[in-house]
Amino acid sequence: MKDGAADIYHLDAPPQVIAIVGGGISGLALAHYLRARGAECIVLESQPRPGGVIQTLDIEGLPLDMGPQRTRLTPEVRALIADVGLADEVLTASEELSLLVFRKGRLSQVPLSIRQAFTTDLLTWTEKARVLLEPLTGGLREGETAGGYFRRKLGGAAYEALIAPLYGGLYASDPDRMPARHALATTLRELGVKRSILWRALTARKGVSSAPPCSFRRGMRALPLALADGLGASLRTGCAVTGLRPRPEGGFVVALEDDDDVVADEVALCCPAGTAAGLLEPTAPDAAARLEQIRYNPLAVVHLKGDEDLVGAGYQVALGEGLQTRGVTWNAGLFGRPGLYTAFLGGMRNPAVVEEDDDRLGQIAADEFTHVTGCEVRVLHVGRTRIPAWDESWDALDGLRLPEGVHICANYAARPGIQGRLTDAKRLAARLAPNDVSA
Ligand SMILES: Cc1cc2nc3c(=O)[nH]c(=O)nc-3n(C[C@H](O)[C@H](O)[C@H](O)COP(=O)(O)OP(=O)(O)OC[C@H]3O[C@@H](n4cnc5c(N)ncnc54)[C@H](O)[C@@H]3O)c2cc1C
């Protein structure tokens, strides 16, 4: 934050302009919150359509989400949805829907209550007894990986049956390669877990407000599109940012592919780490070198259509099952989209499968789905995307120093989920426009 920035809303001071590089949910939400606080900003998005990884295709009358399949209707998400006039479009799913894990050749329910923990067939009685020792184990240790932490706390079987597929699945990563201090430490802190996960789970249920999974009638893209609509001329699509030059008098020239440069006082980088690195390279080579190292996991997204609507939220595949599929979201069960399933393949453990051609990938996803569920399906669409790995390459961010006036608000720099993105964007908006003139 620049000195004197708190004075920017004095009547005789020109308003500051904040350039936002990237019109994914981070950049769009940041612009929304900035404008709500009376700040002037411009979102510069390289693609013709805003939304970043949140894209939805319409095929056979079904919305096929290529990135996130859902978010949670937390108070923050609900407020944003109301702000952008999407309340009538919201679809919520029952929180009672089972999440399943495919292990030892069968689907088993993930235990979400004490009763289910005792009755689940995911673990043997000996394995469950090991889990019950968890309160006797200590808190997070220096230098521990997420995998090491969970194995130490819950035992190897629970790790393989639950944590690797569920926690690893969130990032399409390998928890044994994820230093706990990067992603897990924040999650544990936010959940209030100090020493014991089980103890916290037992005591946290009371008073927790409900936040059901939600999507929109037209799919997840409805959210970025509504945000984009609200921005009007403050969003420019199809214009890639190609450079960032500090001005001698302060602020930056944000160079665009079409030469129609933008002058800004502050810049928020809401684009992937590699893009941010390229923009910072001439002026902040050390920061650029660090950002350049950030690794992403490749992921194939295959949409499948069957005749049956399976009841549940979907399944993750446990380690050692010999499948290429990491998990499948049951859109049919969640949001009543007839026979629609989204399979995710690849990730850190198996990046090579993402290189297969579309026909082969679709075949693998369909065959494995039938193997797991017994339901026949056909392939509707095969896509590819990537997701931050949160692995040891995040060590490069230790000591990251950005030039004054440059900020990062992106999914590799804080919580990657949509809720986390909104929180991060709101926080940065409050820093950049501390005087909320709308209040
Ligand atoms: C497959 C998948 C499934 C997911 N599932 C869930 C889920 O179920 N629930 C959930 O909450 N979250 C989920 N997530 C996470 C969440 O969707 C993402 O972390 C979040 O949408 C990322 O938003 P972002 O704006 O930070 O980045 P991005 O969406 O990557 O946006 C970055 C933007 O920058 C633009 N850009 C790049 N270079 C330039 C340039 N030079 N100039 C201008 N613009 C540029 C890009 O075009 C892009 O629009 C999922 C993510 C993926 C990939």
The ligand as an SDF file (V2000), in Angstrom:
LIG
                    3D

 53 58  0  0  0  0  0  0  0  0999 V2000
  -10.9410  -28.8490  -12.4830 C   0  0  0  0  0  0  0  0  0  0  0  0
  -11.1650  -27.9320  -11.3210 C   0  0  0  0  0  0  0  0  0  0  0  0
  -12.1400  -28.2250  -10.4030 C   0  0  0  0  0  0  0  0  0  0  0  0
  -12.3730  -27.3730   -9.3330 C   0  0  0  0  0  0  0  0  0  0  0  0
  -13.3840  -27.6760   -8.4650 N   0  0  0  0  0  0  0  0  0  0  0  0
  -13.7200  -26.7700   -7.5260 C   0  0  0  0  0  0  0  0  0  0  0  0
  -14.9130  -26.9560   -6.7630 C   0  0  0  0  0  0  0  0  0  0  0  0
  -15.6480  -27.9380   -6.9420 O   0  0  0  0  0  0  0  0  0  0  0  0
  -15.2400  -25.9870   -5.8460 N   0  0  0  0  0  0  0  0  0  0  0  0
  -14.4530  -24.8800   -5.6590 C   0  0  0  0  0  0  0  0  0  0  0  0
  -14.7890  -24.0380   -4.8140 O   0  0  0  0  0  0  0  0  0  0  0  0
  -13.3320  -24.6800   -6.3790 N   0  0  0  0  0  0  0  0  0  0  0  0
  -12.9600  -25.5870   -7.3090 C   0  0  0  0  0  0  0  0  0  0  0  0
  -11.8530  -25.3710   -8.0820 N   0  0  0  0  0  0  0  0  0  0  0  0
  -10.9700  -24.2350   -7.7630 C   0  0  0  0  0  0  0  0  0  0  0  0
  -11.4570  -22.9120   -8.3190 C   0  0  0  0  0  0  0  0  0  0  0  0
  -12.3590  -23.0930   -9.3630 O   0  0  0  0  0  0  0  0  0  0  0  0
  -10.2610  -22.1040   -8.8600 C   0  0  0  0  0  0  0  0  0  0  0  0
   -9.2040  -22.0900   -7.9280 O   0  0  0  0  0  0  0  0  0  0  0  0
  -10.6600  -20.6600   -9.1560 C   0  0  0  0  0  0  0  0  0  0  0  0
  -11.7740  -20.6230  -10.0170 O   0  0  0  0  0  0  0  0  0  0  0  0
   -9.4570  -19.9600   -9.8020 C   0  0  0  0  0  0  0  0  0  0  0  0
   -9.7960  -18.6260  -10.0400 O   0  0  0  0  0  0  0  0  0  0  0  0
   -8.6770  -17.5400  -10.3730 P   0  0  0  0  0  0  0  0  0  0  0  0
   -9.4030  -16.3480  -10.8270 O   0  0  0  0  0  0  0  0  0  0  0  0
   -7.7410  -17.3980   -9.2340 O   0  0  0  0  0  0  0  0  0  0  0  0
   -7.7910  -18.1780  -11.5620 O   0  0  0  0  0  0  0  0  0  0  0  0
   -8.2130  -18.5030  -13.0620 P   0  0  0  0  0  0  0  0  0  0  0  0
   -9.5630  -19.0330  -13.1230 O   0  0  0  0  0  0  0  0  0  0  0  0
   -7.0910  -19.3380  -13.5860 O   0  0  0  0  0  0  0  0  0  0  0  0
   -8.2160  -17.0890  -13.7760 O   0  0  0  0  0  0  0  0  0  0  0  0
   -7.0460  -16.4540  -14.2380 C   0  0  0  0  0  0  0  0  0  0  0  0
   -7.4240  -15.5930  -15.4100 C   0  0  0  0  0  0  0  0  0  0  0  0
   -6.2670  -14.8860  -15.8670 O   0  0  0  0  0  0  0  0  0  0  0  0
   -6.3650  -14.7760  -17.2790 C   0  0  0  0  0  0  0  0  0  0  0  0
   -5.0560  -14.4540  -17.8500 N   0  0  0  0  0  0  0  0  0  0  0  0
   -3.9830  -15.2620  -18.0030 C   0  0  0  0  0  0  0  0  0  0  0  0
   -2.9750  -14.5890  -18.5810 N   0  0  0  0  0  0  0  0  0  0  0  0
   -3.4150  -13.3200  -18.7980 C   0  0  0  0  0  0  0  0  0  0  0  0
   -2.8290  -12.1450  -19.3630 C   0  0  0  0  0  0  0  0  0  0  0  0
   -1.5780  -12.1350  -19.8210 N   0  0  0  0  0  0  0  0  0  0  0  0
   -3.5880  -11.0230  -19.4250 N   0  0  0  0  0  0  0  0  0  0  0  0
   -4.8560  -10.9970  -18.9630 C   0  0  0  0  0  0  0  0  0  0  0  0
   -5.4490  -12.0940  -18.4260 N   0  0  0  0  0  0  0  0  0  0  0  0
   -4.7420  -13.2340  -18.3280 C   0  0  0  0  0  0  0  0  0  0  0  0
   -6.8790  -16.1560  -17.6800 C   0  0  0  0  0  0  0  0  0  0  0  0
   -7.4080  -16.1590  -18.9870 O   0  0  0  0  0  0  0  0  0  0  0  0
   -7.9240  -16.4080  -16.6190 C   0  0  0  0  0  0  0  0  0  0  0  0
   -9.1980  -15.9440  -16.9970 O   0  0  0  0  0  0  0  0  0  0  0  0
  -11.5920  -26.1960   -9.1640 C   0  0  0  0  0  0  0  0  0  0  0  0
  -10.6060  -25.8960  -10.0970 C   0  0  0  0  0  0  0  0  0  0  0  0
  -10.3950  -26.7420  -11.1770 C   0  0  0  0  0  0  0  0  0  0  0  0
   -9.3510  -26.4000  -12.2020 C   0  0  0  0  0  0  0  0  0  0  0  0
  1  2  1  0
  2  3  1  0
  2 52  2  0
  3  4  2  0
  4  5  1  0
  4 50  1  0
  5  6  2  0
  6  7  1  0
  6 13  1  0
  7  8  2  0
  7  9  1  0
  9 10  1  0
 10 11  2  0
 10 12  1  0
 12 13  2  0
 13 14  1  0
 14 15  1  0
 14 50  1  0
 15 16  1  0
 16 17  1  0
 16 18  1  0
 18 19  1  0
 18 20  1  0
 20 21  1  0
 20 22  1  0
 22 23  1  0
 23 24  1  0
 24 25  2  0
 24 26  1  0
 24 27  1  0
 27 28  1  0
 28 29  2  0
 28 30  1  0
 28 31  1  0
 31 32  1  0
 32 33  1  0
 33 34  1  0
 33 48  1  0
 34 35  1  0
 35 36  1  0
 35 46  1  0
 36 37  1  0
 36 45  1  0
 37 38  2  0
 38 39  1  0
 39 40  1  0
 39 45  2  0
 40 41  1  0
 40 42  2  0
 42 43  1  0
 43 44  2  0
 44 45  1  0
 46 47  1  0
 46 48  1  0
 48 49  1  0
 50 51  2  0
 51 52  1  0
 52 53  1  0
M  END
$$$$
